[in-house]
């Protein structure tokens, strides 16, 4: 009788272990990034990860953290599980305590670079695999500018729905892209109708990446049912209803960068 109960108890514990979702290990981490300033990031470690992708959301940045998890509808934030399934650790970059809403100017500032460096230092304590910076829309300013600042400290940079048009505070087109000396993928939706992220301007960035050892412009199509303003997350600008496909394309290139 006792042996039978023990077997049932073991089976129950095993079943609980099987059904525990992957997000159970995911959590928010706060880092002291500058004097009297903290920056939080959502950390999703995965066994056997081949790389860590640090995701920079668009708009005013942030991950929309509430009720214990990220709630932002941004393309990268809502697609975080797809990057995880591809075999990556995932870090969602939050905003610093002194800047709840990021501006294009701040995304190019030494303060922002200090925050990113401190977060990456914390990540490297947890995992030593190569780090890639991935940005979307306004977040591409952060990914590209931080990539220039960090140099060989990161493995590569991915820009999606790249902010390449002219706006107050600057864009990716205004950065010293010839100083970005790591592999770069510019990933663009063909139907992106946001005036600040047109495909033709994103494609022109490739010629400016003179120091990049491997660079590629990838224009894709797909998705359906866009809604809202064309520069928002649930339009083609945000790869609406093709998130798994878009992340698969990006992930495959990260694993094997080719021109």
WOHUZI-V738705 format. One record per run of one state. SS is the DSSP state (helix for helix, strand for strand, loop for the rest). FROM is the first residue (numbers start at 1). TO is the last residue. If there is no record, write none. Layout:
ss=SS from=FROM to=TO
ss=SS from=FROM to=TO
This chain:
ss=loop from=1 to=1
ss=helix from=2 to=19
ss=loop from=20 to=21
ss=helix from=22 to=25
ss=loop from=26 to=26
ss=strand from=27 to=34
ss=loop from=35 to=36
ss=strand from=37 to=44
ss=loop from=45 to=50
ss=strand from=51 to=56
ss=loop from=57 to=64
ss=strand from=65 to=66
ss=loop from=67 to=68
ss=strand from=69 to=70
ss=loop from=71 to=74
ss=helix from=75 to=78
ss=loop from=79 to=79
ss=helix from=80 to=85
ss=loop from=86 to=87
ss=strand from=88 to=96
ss=loop from=97 to=105
ss=helix from=106 to=108
ss=loop from=109 to=109
ss=helix from=110 to=126
ss=loop from=127 to=129
ss=strand from=130 to=136
ss=loop from=137 to=138
ss=helix from=139 to=153
ss=loop from=154 to=155
ss=strand from=156 to=160
ss=loop from=161 to=171
ss=helix from=172 to=174
ss=loop from=175 to=176
ss=helix from=177 to=179
ss=loop from=180 to=182
ss=strand from=183 to=189
ss=loop from=190 to=198
ss=helix from=199 to=208
ss=loop from=209 to=214
ss=strand from=215 to=220
ss=loop from=221 to=235
ss=helix from=236 to=238
ss=loop from=239 to=242
ss=helix from=243 to=255
ss=loop from=256 to=259
